[in-house]
Each structure stands twice: as C-alpha cells, then as structure tokens.
C-alpha cells in the first residue's frame, strides 16, 4: 500500500487545531486557578468566622522551597485578593498574604473535636 501525502489543507487544519487547543488549555488554567482561589477564600472566611487556626503553605520566589505560616485569619471580610493572618507565635504581628501565592490551606478546628472521657 502506498501512503498518500498529507495535503497542504490538512496540514493547515492540524496546525490551526493545535493552536486552538493550546489557547483553550491556557484559558482553562486561568479558570482553574480562579476556582482554586475562590475555594481558598471561602475556607478562610469560614476559619475567620469560627476563629480556627489556619496553616498556609505559600509559594516563594526567592527560594525554591515553600514557606509555611500558622495563625488566625484577622479579618472576616475576604472579598479582596489578600488575606490578613495574625501569627500564632506573636499575636501582635500581622501578615498580609495574596491569595494567588497560597499553595495549600489547612484549617485546624478545636471546637469540632470530641474529647474522650
């Protein structure tokens, strides 16, 4: 059997489809990041309302490792793109963290734990 050469039209269609696929993936990544930020915003709002301890893992630009901070959410209003954390070790120290820098969020609630007698 003899293979038919790919016509110029078919090659052009494949290139266009590849470009569309790449653009679609680019926009979907932005959409996924926005959904992740909204999830973090809602979890941190709940933690502020319940006065729960939060542990945040942050991306850092200066070093390749992650930075971890522990504290309480200082403001119940998290409508903007930042969250204010009152540090656990020093209650007088506040830290403003951009939501897009957060890699992971853990909320530790002491109210929901049942104490065994």
RAQUIFEN-V993356 format. One record per run of one state. SS is the DSSP state (alpha for helix, beta for strand, coil for the rest). FROM is the first residue (numbers start at 0). LEN is the number of residues. If there is no record, write none. Layout:
BEGIN
ss=SS from=FROM len=LEN
ss=SS from=FROM len=LEN
END
This chain:
BEGIN
ss=coil from=0 len=7
ss=alpha from=7 len=43
ss=coil from=50 len=2
ss=beta from=52 len=6
ss=coil from=58 len=8
ss=beta from=66 len=7
ss=coil from=73 len=8
ss=beta from=81 len=6
ss=coil from=87 len=6
ss=beta from=93 len=5
ss=alpha from=98 len=3
ss=beta from=101 len=7
ss=coil from=108 len=9
END
